[in-house]
Amino acid sequence: MRFLGKKGILILLVVFGLNELAQGQGGTLGNRSNVHVGLEFSFLFQSEMLQDFDDTVLDSTGMYSFLTSSRNSLRFGGYLRFDLFGRHSLETGLYHVTRRYESIVSLESTGEELGRNRVRGVTFEVPLVWSVSIQTAENSFLSTGFGPVATYFVSDFGVFDLEFELDAFKRSRILPGVKANVGFEHDFGRSGGIYFGATFQHNFQSIAFMRMDYLKDGQSEAIGVVELNGSYFAAVVRYLFPMY
C-alpha cells in the first residue's frame, strides 16, 4: 500500500464506506436496463496528491531552473456499464485523453523567464471499475467505484514552440494505474440519463520524462530532466442513452 499513501487510503475508505451504506438498502436499482451505454466528457486537473517526484529541477550549476506544469487537458470517449446484482455493477469504456504541459526555463536568482515550450501527448484509457449505487430517489442514484485502469500511449509527446531544446519520452507503451470515482446520476426515461461526478486517477509511476537543454550562443548552458506526473482529478459529465 506504500504507493497509495495516507490520502490514497482515505479515498479507499470513502469508496468502501459508501459500499457499506448501500448494503443497508434493500431491493434493486429500480427498473433500469442491465446494460448502459453512454458518452463521457471530462476536464482534467493535474493532481500532486500521490506524486513522489518534483516538477521543478535545477541544472548542475544551480543557475537555471526548469519548471513543468499541467495545462488544460481533456478526456472523452464511450462508456459501458453492466449491472451485476443488487446495487453492484461493472464499468468500463474506451477514452481518448489529450494531456498538455508547459515547460519553462528561467534564471534561478531572478526568476527571469528565458524560454517556454508546450508539450502534448495523446493516450487511450481502458478502466475496469467495480461500482456501487445508492438509490436516492425514484430515478436518481449516487454511485461510487474503484478499480484498475490501463493507459496506452500512442506515441512519444510532441513539443511545440521550441524556444529551447526539449525531448519528451513516454515511460512505457502501457502503464497501469488505479482510479476512484463518485457521482450522481438521474434517469429521464426515454430521454436517456445524465451523470455528474468526479474521478481521481493515479498511475504507479511517472508517465514520461523530459530532457531539456538551454542553449546560449549555440552552446549548452543548462541541462535538466523532469518527470511528467500523470495523476489527475477530473470533473465528469456523462450522457446515457435510453436502453429499453
TORKOL-4160 file (C-alpha; in steps of 0.2 Angstrom, whole numbers, padded with zeros to 4 digits, m for minus):
244
<pt num="1" X="0000" Y="0000" Z="0000"/>
<pt num="2" X="0015" Y="0011" Z="0000"/>
<pt num="3" X="0011" Y="0019" Z="m0017"/>
<pt num="4" X="m0006" Y="0025" Z="m0011"/>
<pt num="5" X="m0001" Y="0034" Z="0004"/>
<pt num="6" X="m0012" Y="0041" Z="0018"/>
<pt num="7" X="m0023" Y="0051" Z="0006"/>
<pt num="8" X="m0025" Y="0036" Z="m0006"/>
<pt num="9" X="m0031" Y="0026" Z="0009"/>
<pt num="10" X="m0043" Y="0039" Z="0013"/>
<pt num="11" X="m0051" Y="0038" Z="m0005"/>
<pt num="12" X="m0052" Y="0019" Z="m0002"/>
<pt num="13" X="m0061" Y="0021" Z="0015"/>
<pt num="14" X="m0074" Y="0033" Z="0006"/>
<pt num="15" X="m0077" Y="0021" Z="m0008"/>
<pt num="16" X="m0080" Y="0006" Z="0004"/>
<pt num="17" X="m0089" Y="0017" Z="0016"/>
<pt num="18" X="m0102" Y="0020" Z="0003"/>
<pt num="19" X="m0102" Y="0002" Z="m0001"/>
<pt num="20" X="m0107" Y="m0002" Z="0017"/>
<pt num="21" X="m0121" Y="0011" Z="0016"/>
<pt num="22" X="m0128" Y="0003" Z="0000"/>
<pt num="23" X="m0128" Y="m0014" Z="0009"/>
<pt num="24" X="m0141" Y="m0007" Z="0021"/>
<pt num="25" X="m0153" Y="m0003" Z="0007"/>
<pt num="26" X="m0164" Y="m0017" Z="0001"/>
<pt num="27" X="m0171" Y="m0020" Z="m0016"/>
<pt num="28" X="m0163" Y="m0017" Z="m0033"/>
<pt num="29" X="m0159" Y="m0002" Z="m0044"/>
<pt num="30" X="m0176" Y="0002" Z="m0049"/>
<pt num="31" X="m0182" Y="m0003" Z="m0067"/>
<pt num="32" X="m0166" Y="0002" Z="m0076"/>
<pt num="33" X="m0159" Y="m0009" Z="m0090"/>
<pt num="34" X="m0145" Y="m0021" Z="m0085"/>
<pt num="35" X="m0134" Y="m0013" Z="m0099"/>
<pt num="36" X="m0130" Y="0005" Z="m0100"/>
<pt num="37" X="m0121" Y="0014" Z="m0115"/>
<pt num="38" X="m0116" Y="0032" Z="m0115"/>
<pt num="39" X="m0104" Y="0046" Z="m0120"/>
<pt num="40" X="m0092" Y="0054" Z="m0107"/>
<pt num="41" X="m0083" Y="0071" Z="m0107"/>
<pt num="42" X="m0070" Y="0076" Z="m0093"/>
<pt num="43" X="m0060" Y="0091" Z="m0089"/>
<pt num="44" X="m0043" Y="0086" Z="m0081"/>
<pt num="45" X="m0034" Y="0094" Z="m0067"/>
<pt num="46" X="m0017" Y="0088" Z="m0063"/>
<pt num="47" X="m0015" Y="0080" Z="m0045"/>
<pt num="48" X="0000" Y="0080" Z="m0034"/>
<pt num="49" X="m0009" Y="0070" Z="m0021"/>
<pt num="50" X="0002" Y="0055" Z="m0023"/>
<pt num="51" X="0016" Y="0062" Z="m0033"/>
<pt num="52" X="0034" Y="0057" Z="m0027"/>
<pt num="53" X="0044" Y="0067" Z="m0039"/>
<pt num="54" X="0047" Y="0086" Z="m0042"/>
<pt num="55" X="0040" Y="0096" Z="m0056"/>
<pt num="56" X="0055" Y="0109" Z="m0054"/>
<pt num="57" X="0073" Y="0105" Z="m0056"/>
<pt num="58" X="0089" Y="0115" Z="m0056"/>
<pt num="59" X="0104" Y="0112" Z="m0068"/>
<pt num="60" X="0120" Y="0106" Z="m0061"/>
<pt num="61" X="0127" Y="0124" Z="m0059"/>
<pt num="62" X="0111" Y="0129" Z="m0049"/>
<pt num="63" X="0110" Y="0144" Z="m0061"/>
<pt num="64" X="0094" Y="0139" Z="m0071"/>
<pt num="65" X="0078" Y="0131" Z="m0066"/>
<pt num="66" X="0066" Y="0121" Z="m0076"/>
<pt num="67" X="0048" Y="0121" Z="m0071"/>
<pt num="68" X="0035" Y="0109" Z="m0079"/>
<pt num="69" X="0016" Y="0112" Z="m0076"/>
<pt num="70" X="0000" Y="0105" Z="m0082"/>
<pt num="71" X="m0011" Y="0114" Z="m0095"/>
<pt num="72" X="m0030" Y="0112" Z="m0098"/>
<pt num="73" X="m0032" Y="0093" Z="m0103"/>
<pt num="74" X="m0047" Y="0084" Z="m0109"/>
<pt num="75" X="m0054" Y="0067" Z="m0109"/>
<pt num="76" X="m0069" Y="0059" Z="m0119"/>
<pt num="77" X="m0075" Y="0043" Z="m0125"/>
<pt num="78" X="m0088" Y="0029" Z="m0124"/>
<pt num="79" X="m0094" Y="0022" Z="m0108"/>
<pt num="80" X="m0101" Y="0005" Z="m0104"/>
<pt num="81" X="m0109" Y="m0002" Z="m0088"/>
<pt num="82" X="m0116" Y="m0019" Z="m0084"/>
<pt num="83" X="m0127" Y="m0021" Z="m0069"/>
<pt num="84" X="m0122" Y="m0037" Z="m0059"/>
<pt num="85" X="m0133" Y="m0040" Z="m0044"/>
<pt num="86" X="m0142" Y="m0029" Z="m0031"/>
<pt num="87" X="m0133" Y="m0012" Z="m0031"/>
<pt num="88" X="m0117" Y="m0018" Z="m0039"/>
<pt num="89" X="m0111" Y="m0015" Z="m0057"/>
<pt num="90" X="m0095" Y="m0016" Z="m0068"/>
<pt num="91" X="m0090" Y="m0001" Z="m0078"/>
<pt num="92" X="m0078" Y="0000" Z="m0092"/>
<pt num="93" X="m0075" Y="0010" Z="m0108"/>
<pt num="94" X="m0063" Y="0017" Z="m0120"/>
<pt num="95" X="m0057" Y="0035" Z="m0118"/>
<pt num="96" X="m0046" Y="0047" Z="m0128"/>
<pt num="97" X="m0035" Y="0058" Z="m0117"/>
<pt num="98" X="m0026" Y="0074" Z="m0123"/>
<pt num="99" X="m0013" Y="0079" Z="m0110"/>
<pt num="100" X="m0005" Y="0096" Z="m0111"/>
<pt num="101" X="0010" Y="0103" Z="m0102"/>
<pt num="102" X="0021" Y="0118" Z="m0102"/>
<pt num="103" X="0039" Y="0119" Z="m0098"/>
<pt num="104" X="0048" Y="0135" Z="m0093"/>
<pt num="105" X="0067" Y="0138" Z="m0091"/>
<pt num="106" X="0072" Y="0153" Z="m0080"/>
<pt num="107" X="0086" Y="0161" Z="m0070"/>
<pt num="108" X="0086" Y="0154" Z="m0053"/>
<pt num="109" X="0092" Y="0170" Z="m0045"/>
<pt num="110" X="0080" Y="0182" Z="m0053"/>
<pt num="111" X="0066" Y="0171" Z="m0060"/>
<pt num="112" X="0068" Y="0179" Z="m0077"/>
<pt num="113" X="0060" Y="0168" Z="m0090"/>
<pt num="114" X="0072" Y="0163" Z="m0104"/>
<pt num="115" X="0061" Y="0151" Z="m0114"/>
<pt num="116" X="0044" Y="0142" Z="m0114"/>
<pt num="117" X="0039" Y="0126" Z="m0123"/>
<pt num="118" X="0022" Y="0117" Z="m0125"/>
<pt num="119" X="0021" Y="0098" Z="m0124"/>
<pt num="120" X="0006" Y="0087" Z="m0129"/>
<pt num="121" X="0003" Y="0069" Z="m0128"/>
<pt num="122" X="m0011" Y="0058" Z="m0133"/>
<pt num="123" X="m0016" Y="0042" Z="m0124"/>
<pt num="124" X="m0031" Y="0030" Z="m0123"/>
<pt num="125" X="m0038" Y="0023" Z="m0106"/>
<pt num="126" X="m0047" Y="0007" Z="m0103"/>
<pt num="127" X="m0054" Y="0006" Z="m0085"/>
<pt num="128" X="m0062" Y="m0008" Z="m0076"/>
<pt num="129" X="m0071" Y="m0001" Z="m0061"/>
<pt num="130" X="m0082" Y="m0010" Z="m0048"/>
<pt num="131" X="m0096" Y="0002" Z="m0044"/>
<pt num="132" X="m0109" Y="0003" Z="m0030"/>
<pt num="133" X="m0125" Y="0013" Z="m0032"/>
<pt num="134" X="m0137" Y="0020" Z="m0019"/>
<pt num="135" X="m0154" Y="0024" Z="m0024"/>
<pt num="136" X="m0158" Y="0042" Z="m0018"/>
<pt num="137" X="m0175" Y="0044" Z="m0027"/>
<pt num="138" X="m0186" Y="0035" Z="m0039"/>
<pt num="139" X="m0175" Y="0039" Z="m0054"/>
<pt num="140" X="m0159" Y="0046" Z="m0045"/>
<pt num="141" X="m0143" Y="0037" Z="m0040"/>
<pt num="142" X="m0127" Y="0041" Z="m0030"/>
<pt num="143" X="m0113" Y="0029" Z="m0036"/>
<pt num="144" X="m0095" Y="0026" Z="m0031"/>
<pt num="145" X="m0082" Y="0015" Z="m0038"/>
<pt num="146" X="m0064" Y="0009" Z="m0038"/>
<pt num="147" X="m0053" Y="m0002" Z="m0050"/>
<pt num="148" X="m0038" Y="m0003" Z="m0061"/>
<pt num="149" X="m0035" Y="0006" Z="m0077"/>
<pt num="150" X="m0023" Y="0004" Z="m0091"/>
<pt num="151" X="m0016" Y="0019" Z="m0101"/>
<pt num="152" X="m0010" Y="0016" Z="m0118"/>
<pt num="153" X="0002" Y="0029" Z="m0126"/>
<pt num="154" X="0000" Y="0031" Z="m0145"/>
<pt num="155" X="0017" Y="0039" Z="m0147"/>
<pt num="156" X="0030" Y="0050" Z="m0138"/>
<pt num="157" X="0025" Y="0068" Z="m0133"/>
<pt num="158" X="0025" Y="0081" Z="m0146"/>
<pt num="159" X="0034" Y="0098" Z="m0142"/>
<pt num="160" X="0029" Y="0115" Z="m0149"/>
<pt num="161" X="0037" Y="0132" Z="m0149"/>
<pt num="162" X="0054" Y="0125" Z="m0147"/>
<pt num="163" X="0061" Y="0141" Z="m0138"/>
<pt num="164" X="0074" Y="0129" Z="m0130"/>
<pt num="165" X="0079" Y="0111" Z="m0134"/>
<pt num="166" X="0067" Y="0098" Z="m0126"/>
<pt num="167" X="0063" Y="0080" Z="m0129"/>
<pt num="168" X="0049" Y="0071" Z="m0120"/>
<pt num="169" X="0048" Y="0052" Z="m0120"/>
<pt num="170" X="0035" Y="0040" Z="m0113"/>
<pt num="171" X="0040" Y="0028" Z="m0099"/>
<pt num="172" X="0031" Y="0013" Z="m0107"/>
<pt num="173" X="0019" Y="0010" Z="m0121"/>
<pt num="174" X="0006" Y="0004" Z="m0107"/>
<pt num="175" X="0006" Y="0010" Z="m0089"/>
<pt num="176" X="m0006" Y="0003" Z="m0076"/>
<pt num="177" X="m0015" Y="0013" Z="m0063"/>
<pt num="178" X="m0030" Y="0014" Z="m0052"/>
<pt num="179" X="m0045" Y="0025" Z="m0052"/>
<pt num="180" X="m0059" Y="0030" Z="m0040"/>
<pt num="181" X="m0075" Y="0040" Z="m0044"/>
<pt num="182" X="m0091" Y="0046" Z="m0036"/>
<pt num="183" X="m0106" Y="0054" Z="m0044"/>
<pt num="184" X="m0124" Y="0057" Z="m0046"/>
<pt num="185" X="m0135" Y="0050" Z="m0060"/>
<pt num="186" X="m0153" Y="0054" Z="m0065"/>
<pt num="187" X="m0163" Y="0043" Z="m0077"/>
<pt num="188" X="m0175" Y="0053" Z="m0088"/>
<pt num="189" X="m0183" Y="0038" Z="m0095"/>
<pt num="190" X="m0184" Y="0038" Z="m0114"/>
<pt num="191" X="m0174" Y="0054" Z="m0115"/>
<pt num="192" X="m0159" Y="0045" Z="m0108"/>
<pt num="193" X="m0149" Y="0049" Z="m0092"/>
<pt num="194" X="m0136" Y="0062" Z="m0086"/>
<pt num="195" X="m0122" Y="0059" Z="m0074"/>
<pt num="196" X="m0111" Y="0072" Z="m0065"/>
<pt num="197" X="m0096" Y="0066" Z="m0055"/>
<pt num="198" X="m0078" Y="0067" Z="m0051"/>
<pt num="199" X="m0064" Y="0055" Z="m0054"/>
<pt num="200" X="m0047" Y="0053" Z="m0047"/>
<pt num="201" X="m0034" Y="0043" Z="m0057"/>
<pt num="202" X="m0016" Y="0038" Z="m0051"/>
<pt num="203" X="m0003" Y="0030" Z="m0062"/>
<pt num="204" X="0010" Y="0020" Z="m0052"/>
<pt num="205" X="0025" Y="0029" Z="m0060"/>
<pt num="206" X="0028" Y="0045" Z="m0070"/>
<pt num="207" X="0021" Y="0044" Z="m0087"/>
<pt num="208" X="0036" Y="0051" Z="m0096"/>
<pt num="209" X="0052" Y="0061" Z="m0094"/>
<pt num="210" X="0058" Y="0076" Z="m0102"/>
<pt num="211" X="0076" Y="0081" Z="m0106"/>
<pt num="212" X="0079" Y="0100" Z="m0108"/>
<pt num="213" X="0094" Y="0109" Z="m0114"/>
<pt num="214" X="0095" Y="0128" Z="m0114"/>
<pt num="215" X="0107" Y="0135" Z="m0127"/>
<pt num="216" X="0116" Y="0152" Z="m0126"/>
<pt num="217" X="0125" Y="0157" Z="m0142"/>
<pt num="218" X="0124" Y="0140" Z="m0148"/>
<pt num="219" X="0132" Y="0132" Z="m0133"/>
<pt num="220" X="0124" Y="0121" Z="m0120"/>
<pt num="221" X="0121" Y="0132" Z="m0104"/>
<pt num="222" X="0110" Y="0121" Z="m0094"/>
<pt num="223" X="0103" Y="0103" Z="m0094"/>
<pt num="224" X="0088" Y="0097" Z="m0084"/>
<pt num="225" X="0077" Y="0081" Z="m0083"/>
<pt num="226" X="0059" Y="0082" Z="m0076"/>
<pt num="227" X="0047" Y="0068" Z="m0074"/>
<pt num="228" X="0029" Y="0071" Z="m0080"/>
<pt num="229" X="0015" Y="0067" Z="m0067"/>
<pt num="230" X="0001" Y="0058" Z="m0075"/>
<pt num="231" X="m0011" Y="0058" Z="m0060"/>
<pt num="232" X="m0026" Y="0069" Z="m0061"/>
<pt num="233" X="m0043" Y="0074" Z="m0054"/>
<pt num="234" X="m0057" Y="0076" Z="m0067"/>
<pt num="235" X="m0074" Y="0084" Z="m0067"/>
<pt num="236" X="m0085" Y="0072" Z="m0077"/>
<pt num="237" X="m0101" Y="0074" Z="m0087"/>
<pt num="238" X="m0109" Y="0058" Z="m0095"/>
<pt num="239" X="m0124" Y="0056" Z="m0106"/>
<pt num="240" X="m0133" Y="0039" Z="m0105"/>
<pt num="241" X="m0143" Y="0033" Z="m0120"/>
<pt num="242" X="m0160" Y="0026" Z="m0116"/>
<pt num="243" X="m0159" Y="0007" Z="m0116"/>
<pt num="244" X="m0176" Y="m0002" Z="m0117"/>
